[in-house]
Structure formats: structure tokens, C-alpha cells
């Protein structure tokens, strides 16, 4: 089982995210980040080397599992990939 990172947009340039590891009561929460990319990078830092892969969702919509190293070092590319997935969901909805 992978840790789960859920990102939520609160308003323009204001995002929150949480990390949970199996037990929904065990959460790390960070508020007030400016972008999805900042959330990804911060979550990767929080997960450290303890977890190689994390599941990512946006406002509850599952977007897949990604390497934590990519969340930290290829942040912008991964954020663009996630945004493209979200756009495809909008088109198909």
C-alpha cells in the first residue's frame, strides 16, 4: 500500500494537501501553497526516502501512483502531467 497525497484547490493560487498512510487518522496536512507543483514538492519532502511511490489525487479524483523522487525532482513535469489528466476528465465528463 502506498501513501496517499490528496491536493485540493481552495481558491486561485491557494492549495492545500494532505498525506495519509493507510490509517485515515494518520495525516500530515499543509495549507496555503501556491500551486499543485508546490504541493507535490512539499509532499515529497515530507515523505522523504521512507516511501518510493505515492498515490496522488486531486480533490478526491485518483490520478495514479508516481515515484516520490519525481515529485521532488521533476515537479513541474509531473504537475503538467496531472493537469493534463484533469483536463481529459473534464472533457469526458
LINFENWO-V448333 format. One record per helix or strand of 3 or more residues. SS is the DSSP state (a for helix, b for strand). FROM is the first residue (numbers start at 0). LEN is the number of residues. If there is no record, write none. Layout:
ss,from,len
SS,FROM,LEN
SS,FROM,LEN
This chain:
ss,from,len
b,2,9
b,13,7
b,26,7
a,35,12
b,52,6
b,60,7
a,67,6
a,74,18
